[in-house]
Amino acid sequence: MNMTELLGRDGERFVHLWLMIRLHQISKRHDTFEAFLQSSGISKGTLWKLMRGEGNPTISLLQRIADSQKMSFIELLGLDPESVQKDLEKVGIDAEQLASFSKGEKRTRKTLAKMLEKSGA
């Protein structure tokens, strides 16, 4: 299998594989899979799908998992929050405001679009 087949043309498969790896890493912080499942706040079926690189999680589902693990959305993705914040600031995006969108605050697409438009992103 070549990289294009593995990742898919649009990169969606890459995102699923990345999330799969991160969830396996995070699950190792718990004594058992059951402990991870209980702390995750999502159904066993959903968690199994995500841990197999399947499913199509929403931002709110990922935020719920991040909250349940006492980490930010950025940390759930395995990124360094300070680096991400600095990179966002370079293009004029307020990291705190952007984070509020993933937590369901100020959900309107127009508000997010305006913020991104101001930054030139």
C-alpha positions as CSV (number, residue, x, y, z in Angstrom):
1,M,0.0,0.0,0.0
2,N,1.5,3.4,-1.0
3,M,1.1,6.6,1.0
4,T,-1.7,7.9,-1.2
5,E,-3.7,4.8,-0.6
6,L,-3.0,4.8,3.1
7,L,-3.8,8.5,3.7
8,G,-6.4,9.0,1.0
9,R,-6.3,11.8,-1.5
10,D,-8.0,14.4,0.7
11,G,-6.0,13.7,3.8
12,E,-9.0,12.5,5.8
13,R,-7.5,9.1,6.4
14,F,-4.4,10.8,7.8
15,V,-6.6,12.7,10.4
16,H,-8.2,9.4,11.4
17,L,-4.9,7.7,11.8
18,W,-3.4,10.6,13.8
19,L,-6.4,10.5,16.1
20,M,-6.2,6.8,16.4
21,I,-2.5,7.0,17.5
22,R,-3.2,9.9,20.0
23,L,-6.1,8.0,21.6
24,H,-3.9,4.9,22.0
25,Q,-1.2,7.1,23.6
26,I,-3.7,8.7,26.0
27,S,-5.3,5.4,26.9
28,K,-1.9,4.2,28.2
29,R,-2.2,6.8,30.9
30,H,-5.0,4.7,32.4
31,D,-4.6,1.4,34.3
32,T,-7.1,-0.4,32.0
33,F,-9.1,0.3,28.8
34,E,-12.2,0.3,30.9
35,A,-10.8,3.1,33.0
36,F,-10.1,5.1,29.9
37,L,-13.5,4.3,28.5
38,Q,-15.2,5.5,31.7
39,S,-13.1,8.7,31.8
40,S,-13.7,9.5,28.2
41,G,-17.4,10.2,28.5
42,I,-18.3,8.6,25.2
43,S,-19.8,5.3,24.3
44,K,-17.7,2.2,23.9
45,G,-18.7,1.8,20.3
46,T,-17.7,5.3,19.4
47,L,-14.4,5.0,21.3
48,W,-13.6,1.7,19.6
49,K,-14.2,3.2,16.1
50,L,-12.0,6.2,16.8
51,M,-9.3,3.9,18.2
52,R,-9.4,1.8,15.0
53,G,-9.1,5.0,12.8
54,E,-12.7,4.9,11.8
55,G,-15.7,7.1,12.3
56,N,-16.1,10.8,11.6
57,P,-15.8,12.6,14.9
58,T,-17.1,16.1,15.3
59,I,-15.1,18.9,16.9
60,S,-17.5,18.9,19.9
61,L,-16.9,15.1,20.4
62,L,-13.1,15.7,20.3
63,Q,-13.5,18.6,22.7
64,R,-15.5,16.4,25.0
65,I,-12.8,13.8,25.0
66,A,-10.1,16.5,25.6
67,D,-12.1,17.9,28.5
68,S,-12.6,14.4,30.0
69,Q,-8.8,13.9,29.9
70,K,-8.2,17.4,31.4
71,M,-6.3,18.6,28.3
72,S,-6.9,21.2,25.7
73,F,-8.1,20.3,22.2
74,I,-4.6,21.2,20.9
75,E,-3.0,18.8,23.4
76,L,-5.5,16.0,22.4
77,L,-4.1,16.4,18.9
78,G,-0.6,16.0,20.3
79,L,0.5,19.6,19.5
80,D,2.5,21.9,21.8
81,P,0.0,24.6,22.9
82,E,2.6,27.3,23.2
83,S,3.9,26.8,19.7
84,V,0.4,26.7,18.3
85,Q,-0.5,29.9,20.1
86,K,2.7,31.7,18.8
87,D,2.0,30.5,15.3
88,L,-1.6,31.7,15.5
89,E,-0.6,35.1,16.8
90,K,1.8,35.5,13.8
91,V,-1.2,35.4,11.5
92,G,-3.4,37.5,13.8
93,I,-5.6,34.9,15.3
94,D,-6.5,35.0,18.9
95,A,-5.9,31.4,20.3
96,E,-8.3,31.9,23.2
97,Q,-11.1,33.0,20.9
98,L,-10.4,30.2,18.5
99,A,-10.5,27.7,21.5
100,S,-13.9,29.1,22.5
101,F,-15.3,27.9,19.2
102,S,-14.2,24.3,19.8
103,K,-15.9,24.5,23.2
104,G,-19.2,25.5,21.6
105,E,-19.1,29.2,22.5
106,K,-19.8,31.8,19.9
107,R,-20.6,29.1,17.5
108,T,-21.7,31.2,14.5
109,R,-19.8,30.6,11.4
110,K,-20.0,34.3,10.5
111,T,-18.0,35.2,13.6
112,L,-15.4,32.6,12.9
113,A,-15.2,33.6,9.3
114,K,-14.7,37.2,10.2
115,M,-11.9,36.3,12.6
116,L,-10.1,34.3,10.0
117,E,-10.8,37.0,7.4
118,K,-9.1,39.6,9.6
119,S,-6.0,37.4,9.9
120,G,-5.8,36.7,6.2
121,A,-5.9,33.0,6.8
